[in-house]
Amino acid sequence: MAAVIGRLRGEIVHKRPPALLLDVNGVGYELEAPMSTFYVLPERGAQVVLYTHLQVREDAHSLFGFASETEKAMFRALLKVNGVGARMALAILSGMSAEEFAQCVQGEDVTSLTRIPGIGKKTAQRLIVEMRDRLEQMGVRAEAGALAARPAAAAAGDGSGGAVADAVSALVALGYKAPEANRMVRAVESGGLTSEELIRAALQSTTKRGKNR
């Protein structure tokens, strides 16, 4: 039986969404994580605990990290939906919170779900049908107004071209086309925002556009 890595505690060596490097007692673990996890990660050099999922394939072993057990459970539940792979599951968890996703499922909001890269109408409908009971079992509930406009993140860090480039790169890694990712970031670009804040603002803007269509 293959070893299963369920949780890691270590020092953040490097983070560039959606990838990060964690030093655990001198061993460096490369992980991928959704933006919902990146938003709550401490700075480089700090200690963090991540709940992990190891995906074993013939061509690669991929390790995914999550800030909470709920995120990890949602990721695993999403992988059970026909047509949803790890990349799409990361994009879903990056594009909306668990409560927002639950609202889309319970409200049969196909439009908002199809704003996430890689999700077409049929996949959105499968998500709604197959995830409804699973969300109930996990105790994830929709919150009133979850998809309403949320305040932008407070400015912090150096809003340099590097932050913009990193934000665009992260969105491309999540499945957005390069021109679309660049447009999304440029639309919310503001001096002083970190790459994580630019990504958050860009994804929130996309979700709200989908909701208002």
C-alpha positions as CSV (number, residue, x, y, z in Angstrom):
1,M,0.0,0.0,0.0
2,A,1.4,3.4,-1.0
3,A,2.2,5.9,1.7
4,V,-0.4,8.7,2.1
5,I,0.7,12.2,3.1
6,G,-2.3,13.7,4.9
7,R,-0.8,16.8,6.6
8,L,2.4,18.8,6.6
9,R,3.8,21.3,9.1
10,G,6.8,23.3,7.9
11,E,8.3,26.6,6.8
12,I,7.2,28.4,3.7
13,V,10.3,28.7,1.5
14,H,8.7,30.0,-1.7
15,K,5.2,30.8,-2.9
16,R,4.1,31.7,-6.3
17,P,0.4,30.8,-6.9
18,P,-0.7,28.2,-7.4
19,A,2.7,26.6,-6.4
20,L,4.5,26.7,-3.1
21,L,7.5,25.0,-1.5
22,L,7.4,23.8,2.1
23,D,10.5,22.9,4.1
24,V,9.6,20.0,6.5
25,N,12.6,19.2,8.7
26,G,15.0,19.8,5.8
27,V,12.9,18.1,3.1
28,G,11.3,20.4,0.5
29,Y,7.8,19.5,-0.5
30,E,6.4,21.1,-3.7
31,L,2.6,21.6,-3.5
32,E,-0.1,23.3,-5.4
33,A,-2.9,25.1,-3.6
34,P,-6.1,27.0,-4.4
35,M,-6.1,30.7,-4.0
36,S,-8.5,30.3,-1.0
37,T,-5.5,28.8,0.8
38,F,-3.0,31.4,-0.5
39,Y,-5.1,34.2,0.8
40,V,-4.5,33.0,4.4
41,L,-0.9,31.9,4.1
42,P,1.7,33.7,6.3
43,E,4.8,35.3,4.7
44,R,7.8,33.3,3.6
45,G,9.9,32.0,6.5
46,A,6.8,31.4,8.7
47,Q,5.5,28.0,9.9
48,V,2.3,26.7,8.5
49,V,0.1,23.6,8.7
50,L,-1.4,22.3,5.4
51,Y,-3.8,19.5,4.9
52,T,-2.7,17.5,1.8
53,H,-4.0,15.3,-0.9
54,L,-1.6,13.1,-2.9
55,Q,-2.6,12.3,-6.5
56,V,-0.7,9.4,-8.0
57,R,-0.7,9.0,-11.8
58,E,1.5,7.1,-14.1
59,D,3.3,10.2,-15.3
60,A,3.5,12.1,-12.0
61,H,2.8,12.3,-8.3
62,S,1.2,15.6,-7.4
63,L,0.7,17.0,-3.9
64,F,-2.0,19.5,-3.2
65,G,-2.2,21.6,0.0
66,F,-5.2,23.2,1.8
67,A,-5.6,25.6,4.7
68,S,-8.5,23.7,6.1
69,E,-9.9,20.2,6.2
70,T,-13.1,21.5,4.6
71,E,-11.2,22.7,1.5
72,K,-9.5,19.3,1.3
73,A,-12.8,17.5,1.6
74,M,-14.3,19.7,-1.1
75,F,-11.4,19.1,-3.4
76,R,-11.7,15.4,-3.0
77,A,-15.5,15.5,-3.6
78,L,-15.0,17.6,-6.7
79,L,-12.6,15.0,-8.1
80,K,-15.4,12.4,-8.0
81,V,-17.5,14.4,-10.4
82,N,-17.3,13.1,-13.9
83,G,-15.2,15.4,-16.0
84,V,-13.6,17.3,-13.1
85,G,-9.8,16.9,-12.7
86,A,-7.4,18.4,-10.2
87,R,-6.8,21.6,-12.3
88,M,-10.5,22.3,-12.5
89,A,-11.1,21.6,-8.8
90,L,-8.3,24.1,-8.0
91,A,-9.9,26.7,-10.2
92,I,-13.3,26.2,-8.5
93,L,-11.8,26.6,-5.0
94,S,-9.9,29.6,-6.3
95,G,-12.8,31.3,-7.9
96,M,-15.2,31.1,-5.0
97,S,-15.5,30.2,-1.4
98,A,-17.1,26.9,-0.3
99,E,-20.2,28.9,0.8
100,E,-20.4,30.7,-2.6
101,F,-20.1,27.3,-4.4
102,A,-22.8,25.9,-2.2
103,Q,-25.0,28.9,-3.2
104,C,-24.4,28.2,-6.9
105,V,-25.2,24.5,-6.5
106,Q,-28.4,25.1,-4.4
107,G,-29.5,27.9,-6.6
108,E,-28.7,25.9,-9.8
109,D,-26.6,28.9,-10.9
110,V,-25.1,27.5,-14.1
111,T,-24.0,31.0,-15.3
112,S,-21.7,31.7,-12.4
113,L,-20.2,28.2,-12.6
114,T,-19.4,28.6,-16.3
115,R,-17.3,31.7,-15.6
116,I,-14.7,29.3,-14.1
117,P,-12.2,28.2,-16.8
118,G,-12.9,24.8,-18.3
119,I,-16.4,24.5,-17.0
120,G,-19.0,24.4,-19.7
121,K,-22.8,24.2,-19.3
122,K,-22.9,20.4,-19.1
123,T,-20.1,20.2,-16.5
124,A,-21.8,22.9,-14.5
125,Q,-25.1,20.9,-14.5
126,R,-23.2,17.8,-13.4
127,L,-21.6,19.8,-10.6
128,I,-25.0,21.0,-9.4
129,V,-26.6,17.5,-9.5
130,E,-23.6,15.5,-8.0
131,M,-22.4,18.0,-5.4
132,R,-25.7,18.9,-3.8
133,D,-25.8,15.9,-1.5
134,R,-22.0,15.9,-0.9
135,L,-22.1,19.5,0.3
136,E,-24.8,18.6,2.7
137,Q,-22.8,15.7,4.0
138,M,-19.8,18.0,4.5
139,G,-21.9,20.5,6.3
140,V,-21.2,23.3,3.8
141,R,-24.1,25.7,3.6
142,A,-24.8,28.6,1.3
143,E,-24.8,32.0,2.9
144,A,-27.2,34.7,2.0
145,G,-25.6,37.2,-0.3
146,A,-22.4,35.1,-0.7
147,L,-21.9,36.2,-4.3
148,A,-22.7,39.8,-3.6
149,A,-19.9,42.4,-4.1
150,R,-17.2,42.0,-1.5
151,P,-14.8,44.8,-0.4
152,A,-11.5,44.8,-2.2
153,A,-8.4,43.7,-0.2
154,A,-6.5,46.3,1.6
155,A,-3.4,47.6,-0.2
156,A,-0.2,46.0,0.9
157,G,3.2,45.3,-0.4
158,D,4.8,46.5,-3.7
159,G,2.3,46.9,-6.5
160,S,5.1,46.5,-9.1
161,G,5.0,44.9,-12.5
162,G,6.3,41.8,-10.8
163,A,3.0,41.4,-8.9
164,V,1.0,41.9,-12.1
165,A,3.1,39.3,-13.9
166,D,2.8,36.8,-11.1
167,A,-1.0,37.4,-10.9
168,V,-1.4,36.8,-14.7
169,S,0.8,33.7,-14.4
170,A,-1.3,32.3,-11.6
171,L,-4.5,32.8,-13.5
172,V,-3.1,31.1,-16.6
173,A,-2.0,28.2,-14.4
174,L,-5.6,28.0,-13.1
175,G,-6.9,27.6,-16.7
176,Y,-7.5,31.1,-18.0
177,K,-6.2,32.0,-21.5
178,A,-3.2,34.4,-21.3
179,P,-5.0,37.3,-23.0
180,E,-8.1,36.9,-20.7
181,A,-5.8,36.6,-17.6
182,N,-4.0,39.8,-18.6
183,R,-7.2,41.7,-19.2
184,M,-8.6,40.5,-15.8
185,V,-5.6,41.7,-13.9
186,R,-5.2,45.0,-15.8
187,A,-8.9,45.7,-15.0
188,V,-8.3,45.6,-11.3
189,E,-4.7,46.8,-11.2
190,S,-4.0,49.3,-8.5
191,G,-0.8,50.6,-6.9
192,G,0.3,48.8,-3.8
193,L,-1.6,45.5,-4.3
194,T,0.3,42.2,-3.9
195,S,-0.1,39.4,-6.5
196,E,-2.5,37.6,-4.2
197,E,-4.7,40.7,-3.8
198,L,-4.7,41.2,-7.6
199,I,-5.7,37.6,-8.2
200,R,-8.5,37.9,-5.5
201,A,-9.9,41.1,-7.1
202,A,-9.7,39.7,-10.6
203,L,-11.5,36.5,-9.6
204,Q,-14.2,38.3,-7.6
205,S,-14.8,40.6,-10.6
206,T,-15.3,37.6,-12.9
207,T,-17.7,35.9,-10.4
208,K,-19.8,39.1,-10.1
209,R,-20.0,39.5,-13.9
210,G,-21.2,36.0,-14.1
211,K,-23.8,36.6,-11.4
212,N,-25.1,39.7,-13.1
213,R,-25.4,38.2,-16.6
